[in-house]
Amino acid sequence: MNRRVTSTDVAQAAGVSRATVSYVLNGRTGQGISAATRDRVLAAARDLGYAPSTAARTLRRGRSDLVLMLLPPEPLGRALAILIDAASEEVERQGLRLVAHRLPRQGGAVSLVHSLAPAALILVTPLPEPELAALADAGIRVASLHQAQDDPLAPDLGIGARQVQHLADAGHQRIGVAVPPESGYAWRVDVRLAAIADACARLRLPPPVVARLGLDAGEAADVVARWLDGPEPVTAACAFDDEHAFALLAGLAANGRTAPRDLAVIGAEDIPLASLAVPPLTTVSVDARSLGQRFARMAVASVDVAQDLPENGAGASGEPDPALPPVRLVRRASA
């Protein structure tokens, strides 16, 4: 056929009405359609290569089959990539499709959502309250740790607290923090710094000493020298991620110093290279896959997929949302 196959073609091939085709392909039950008729419709659709019109379905229902994930304006690190993959797999199991989009610094979430008409929205970056209110008014299901948890530090997942606790347990009092200077990381940096400051206060430690550090050995050498040779020396450091921990290790080497003798260093994420650092990097591992699955389940929880998708599309899993993915301390030699 040189034109698009329609539901009318499927109905004619199966010898049934268009309404029957609609009921079968949308997985609706309770219409008195026999198993034989259902099998005949599905076979006809398969043989003809029928695919429902996405545009028509979007117009009919007021939403698409897309779940939109809004990402922060920062480089796509390993943990975020795993999170996206896991969320995509989970969303597809529900018969939907995930679209990930890096939200620019100037915003624009509301106009993007209106143009795509997604079934649900996953926020991996926070939105201003007016934009969240506009999305709520539009009836968009939003999955976000910021909205799902009462604790304002929840988006840090406990990483900063675990870093500080490990260093405090080792006897360190004066703790430094190395975070990226780029504005694209701002919201995650703010949450991490707040979590570390909160942990220091709870453990009765002095406020952390913060350094904005690029991934540059010269910068890192200056930061390490300032920390170690100042009037109140820093003896341990929490890095924003493993890459910034590598920078601190390079800075130590440039100053003829070592970890953990001169400065204990702990990272975050546990990327594959962490175990190959010199010394091997102590870090905090995050179950990014479980986090991605949780986001997806939160997003599709209220989407009535069963009435809109072909019979072979999976419905909601029915499983309860797991607790926040636990962070795990990975003990190696750097701290």
C-alpha positions as CSV (number, residue, x, y, z in Angstrom):
1,M,0.0,0.0,0.0
2,N,1.3,3.5,-0.9
3,R,-0.7,5.3,1.8
4,R,-0.8,5.1,5.5
5,V,-2.7,2.0,6.8
6,T,-5.8,3.1,8.8
7,S,-8.1,1.5,11.3
8,T,-10.6,1.2,8.5
9,D,-8.2,-1.0,6.6
10,V,-7.8,-3.2,9.6
11,A,-11.5,-3.4,10.1
12,Q,-12.1,-4.5,6.4
13,A,-9.3,-7.1,6.6
14,A,-10.7,-8.5,9.8
15,G,-14.3,-8.3,8.8
16,V,-15.3,-6.2,11.8
17,S,-16.4,-2.7,12.6
18,R,-14.0,0.2,13.3
19,A,-15.4,0.4,16.8
20,T,-14.3,-3.2,17.4
21,V,-10.8,-2.5,16.0
22,S,-10.6,0.5,18.4
23,Y,-11.7,-1.6,21.4
24,V,-9.2,-4.3,20.6
25,L,-6.2,-2.2,19.8
26,N,-6.8,0.0,22.8
27,G,-7.0,-3.0,25.1
28,R,-10.5,-2.2,26.3
29,T,-12.4,-5.0,27.9
30,G,-16.1,-5.6,28.7
31,Q,-17.3,-5.1,25.1
32,G,-18.3,-8.7,24.5
33,I,-15.6,-9.2,21.9
34,S,-14.6,-12.9,21.6
35,A,-11.1,-14.1,21.8
36,A,-11.2,-15.3,18.2
37,T,-12.3,-11.8,17.0
38,R,-9.6,-10.2,19.1
39,D,-7.0,-12.5,17.6
40,R,-8.3,-11.8,14.1
41,V,-8.1,-8.0,14.6
42,L,-4.6,-8.2,16.0
43,A,-3.4,-10.5,13.1
44,A,-4.9,-8.1,10.5
45,A,-3.2,-5.1,12.2
46,R,0.1,-7.0,12.3
47,D,-0.1,-8.2,8.7
48,L,-1.0,-4.7,7.4
49,G,1.7,-3.0,9.5
50,Y,-0.8,-0.8,11.2
51,A,0.5,1.8,13.6
52,P,-1.9,4.2,15.3
53,S,-1.6,7.9,14.3
54,T,0.3,9.6,17.2
55,A,-1.0,13.0,16.1
56,A,-4.6,11.8,16.0
57,R,-4.4,10.1,19.3
58,T,-2.8,13.2,20.9
59,L,-5.6,15.4,19.5
60,R,-8.3,13.0,20.7
61,R,-6.9,12.5,24.2
62,G,-5.3,15.9,24.8
63,R,-1.9,14.3,25.5
64,S,0.7,12.3,23.7
65,D,2.3,8.9,24.6
66,L,5.4,10.7,25.7
67,V,6.9,11.1,29.2
68,L,9.1,14.2,29.2
69,M,12.2,14.3,31.4
70,L,13.7,17.7,32.0
71,L,17.4,17.6,32.8
72,P,19.5,20.3,34.4
73,P,21.8,22.4,32.1
74,E,24.9,20.5,33.0
75,P,27.1,17.8,31.3
76,L,25.6,14.4,31.1
77,G,27.5,12.4,33.7
78,R,27.5,8.6,34.1
79,A,25.0,8.6,36.9
80,L,22.6,10.8,35.0
81,A,23.0,8.6,31.9
82,I,22.1,5.5,33.9
83,L,19.1,7.2,35.4
84,I,17.8,8.2,32.0
85,D,18.3,4.6,30.6
86,A,16.5,3.1,33.6
87,A,13.6,5.6,33.4
88,S,13.3,5.0,29.7
89,E,13.1,1.2,30.1
90,E,10.5,1.5,32.8
91,V,8.4,4.0,30.9
92,E,8.5,1.7,27.8
93,R,7.3,-1.1,29.9
94,Q,4.2,1.0,30.6
95,G,3.7,1.4,26.8
96,L,4.9,5.0,26.7
97,R,8.0,6.7,25.4
98,L,10.6,8.8,27.2
99,V,12.0,12.0,25.8
100,A,14.9,13.6,27.7
101,H,15.5,17.3,27.2
102,R,18.1,19.5,28.8
103,L,16.3,22.6,30.0
104,P,18.2,25.8,29.1
105,R,19.1,28.3,31.8
106,Q,16.5,30.7,30.6
107,G,13.8,28.1,31.4
108,G,10.8,27.6,29.1
109,A,9.4,24.4,30.7
110,V,5.8,25.4,30.4
111,S,5.8,26.2,26.7
112,L,7.8,23.0,26.0
113,V,5.2,20.9,27.9
114,H,2.3,22.6,26.1
115,S,3.9,22.0,22.7
116,L,4.6,18.3,23.4
117,A,1.5,17.5,25.4
118,P,3.3,14.8,27.4
119,A,1.4,12.2,29.5
120,A,3.6,13.0,32.4
121,L,6.7,15.0,33.4
122,I,9.8,13.9,35.2
123,L,11.9,16.7,36.8
124,V,15.5,16.0,37.4
125,T,16.0,19.8,37.8
126,P,13.8,22.1,39.9
127,L,11.3,24.5,38.4
128,P,10.2,27.9,39.9
129,E,6.9,27.7,41.8
130,P,5.0,29.7,39.2
131,E,5.9,27.2,36.5
132,L,5.0,24.2,38.8
133,A,1.6,25.9,39.5
134,A,1.0,26.4,35.7
135,L,1.8,22.7,35.1
136,A,-0.5,21.7,37.9
137,D,-3.3,23.8,36.5
138,A,-2.8,22.1,33.1
139,G,-3.3,18.7,34.8
140,I,0.2,17.5,34.1
141,R,1.5,14.6,36.3
142,V,4.9,15.7,37.7
143,A,7.4,13.4,39.3
144,S,10.1,15.1,41.3
145,L,12.0,14.5,44.5
146,H,11.4,18.2,45.3
147,Q,7.6,17.6,45.4
148,A,7.6,14.0,46.7
149,Q,9.7,14.7,49.8
150,D,9.2,17.1,52.6
151,D,12.9,17.2,53.3
152,P,14.5,20.0,51.3
153,L,17.7,18.1,51.3
154,A,16.1,15.0,49.7
155,P,17.4,15.7,46.2
156,D,20.9,15.1,47.5
157,L,19.9,11.5,48.3
158,G,22.0,11.6,51.5
159,I,25.4,11.8,49.6
160,G,26.7,14.8,51.4
161,A,25.7,13.5,54.8
162,R,27.3,10.1,54.2
163,Q,30.6,11.8,53.0
164,V,30.8,13.9,56.2
165,Q,29.8,11.1,58.5
166,H,32.7,8.9,57.1
167,L,35.2,11.7,57.5
168,A,34.0,12.5,61.0
169,D,34.2,8.9,62.0
170,A,37.8,8.9,61.0
171,G,38.5,11.8,63.4
172,H,38.5,14.7,61.0
173,Q,37.2,18.1,62.2
174,R,38.0,20.6,59.5
175,I,36.4,19.6,56.2
176,G,36.7,21.1,52.8
177,V,34.3,20.8,49.9
178,A,35.3,21.0,46.2
179,V,32.4,21.9,43.9
180,P,32.3,22.9,40.2
181,P,32.1,26.6,39.4
182,E,29.9,26.3,36.3
183,S,26.4,27.8,36.7
184,G,24.8,24.8,35.1
185,Y,25.5,22.8,38.2
186,A,24.1,25.5,40.5
187,W,21.0,23.7,41.9
188,R,22.8,20.4,42.7
189,V,25.8,22.3,44.2
190,D,23.4,24.3,46.4
191,V,21.7,21.2,47.6
192,R,25.0,19.4,48.2
193,L,26.5,22.3,50.1
194,A,23.4,22.6,52.2
195,A,23.5,18.9,53.0
196,I,27.2,19.0,54.0
197,A,26.7,22.1,56.1
198,D,23.7,20.4,57.8
199,A,25.8,17.3,58.5
200,C,28.7,19.3,59.9
201,A,26.3,21.2,62.2
202,R,24.6,18.0,63.5
203,L,28.0,16.5,64.2
204,R,29.2,19.7,65.9
205,L,32.0,20.3,63.4
206,P,33.0,23.7,62.1
207,P,31.3,24.9,58.9
208,P,32.9,23.4,55.8
209,V,35.4,25.3,53.8
210,V,34.1,25.6,50.2
211,A,36.3,25.8,47.0
212,R,34.9,26.3,43.5
213,L,37.2,24.1,41.5
214,G,37.4,23.4,37.8
215,L,38.8,20.1,36.6
216,D,42.3,21.6,36.3
217,A,45.4,20.4,38.0
218,G,46.8,23.9,38.6
219,E,43.6,25.1,40.2
220,A,43.5,22.0,42.3
221,A,47.1,22.4,43.4
222,D,46.3,26.0,44.6
223,V,43.2,24.8,46.5
224,V,45.1,22.0,48.2
225,A,48.0,24.3,49.2
226,R,45.5,26.9,50.6
227,W,43.7,24.2,52.6
228,L,46.8,22.5,54.0
229,D,48.9,25.5,54.7
230,G,46.3,27.9,56.1
231,P,46.0,28.9,59.7
232,E,43.3,26.3,60.3
233,P,44.3,23.4,58.0
234,V,41.7,21.3,56.3
235,T,42.4,17.6,56.8
236,A,39.7,16.0,54.7
237,A,37.6,16.9,51.7
238,C,34.2,16.0,50.2
239,A,34.3,16.2,46.4
240,F,31.1,17.0,44.4
241,D,31.8,13.9,42.3
242,D,34.6,11.5,41.5
243,E,36.0,13.7,38.8
244,H,36.5,16.6,41.3
245,A,38.0,14.0,43.7
246,F,40.5,13.1,41.0
247,A,41.4,16.8,40.6
248,L,42.1,17.0,44.4
249,L,44.3,13.9,44.1
250,A,46.2,15.6,41.3
251,G,46.5,18.8,43.4
252,L,48.0,16.8,46.2
253,A,50.5,15.2,43.9
254,A,51.5,18.6,42.5
255,N,52.2,19.7,46.1
256,G,54.2,16.6,46.9
257,R,51.4,15.5,49.3
258,T,49.3,12.3,49.4
259,A,45.9,11.1,50.4
260,P,44.9,10.2,53.0
261,R,48.0,11.1,55.0
262,D,47.9,14.9,54.2
263,L,44.3,15.2,53.0
264,A,41.6,12.5,53.1
265,V,39.5,12.7,49.9
266,I,36.0,11.2,49.3
267,G,34.1,11.4,46.0
268,A,30.6,10.6,44.9
269,E,29.0,8.4,42.2
270,D,31.7,5.6,42.1
271,I,32.5,5.8,38.4
272,P,34.5,2.9,37.0
273,L,37.8,4.8,37.2
274,A,37.4,5.4,40.9
275,S,39.0,2.1,41.8
276,L,41.9,2.9,39.4
277,A,42.9,6.2,41.1
278,V,46.1,6.6,43.0
279,P,45.3,5.8,45.7
280,P,42.0,4.1,45.0
281,L,39.2,6.5,45.7
282,T,36.8,6.2,48.6
283,T,33.5,7.4,47.4
284,V,29.7,7.2,47.8
285,S,27.8,5.1,45.3
286,V,24.3,6.0,44.2
287,D,21.8,3.4,42.8
288,A,21.0,5.6,39.7
289,R,19.1,2.8,38.1
290,S,16.7,2.4,40.9
291,L,16.3,6.2,41.0
292,G,15.4,6.3,37.3
293,Q,12.8,3.5,37.8
294,R,11.3,5.3,40.8
295,F,11.0,8.5,38.7
296,A,9.3,6.6,35.9
297,R,6.8,4.9,38.3
298,M,6.0,8.2,40.0
299,A,5.3,9.8,36.6
300,V,3.0,7.1,35.1
301,A,1.2,6.3,38.3
302,S,-1.9,8.3,37.3
303,V,-1.7,7.8,33.6
304,D,-4.5,5.5,32.4
305,V,-2.4,3.6,29.9
306,A,-4.8,0.6,29.7
307,Q,-7.4,2.6,27.9
308,D,-5.1,4.2,25.4
309,L,-2.5,1.6,24.3
310,P,-2.5,-1.6,22.2
311,E,-3.1,-4.8,24.0
312,N,0.5,-5.7,24.1
313,G,1.4,-2.5,25.9
314,A,2.0,-3.1,29.6
315,G,-0.2,-1.3,32.1
316,A,1.0,0.2,35.4
317,S,3.2,-2.2,37.3
318,G,1.1,-2.1,40.4
319,E,4.3,-2.2,42.5
320,P,4.7,0.3,45.3
321,D,7.3,2.9,44.7
322,P,10.6,1.9,46.3
323,A,12.2,4.0,49.0
324,L,14.7,6.5,47.8
325,P,17.6,4.5,46.4
326,P,20.2,4.0,49.2
327,V,23.6,5.5,48.9
328,R,26.4,3.2,49.8
329,L,29.9,4.0,51.1
330,V,32.6,2.4,49.0
331,R,35.7,2.2,51.2
332,R,39.0,2.4,49.4
333,A,42.3,4.0,50.3
334,S,41.9,7.8,49.8
335,A,39.9,8.5,53.0
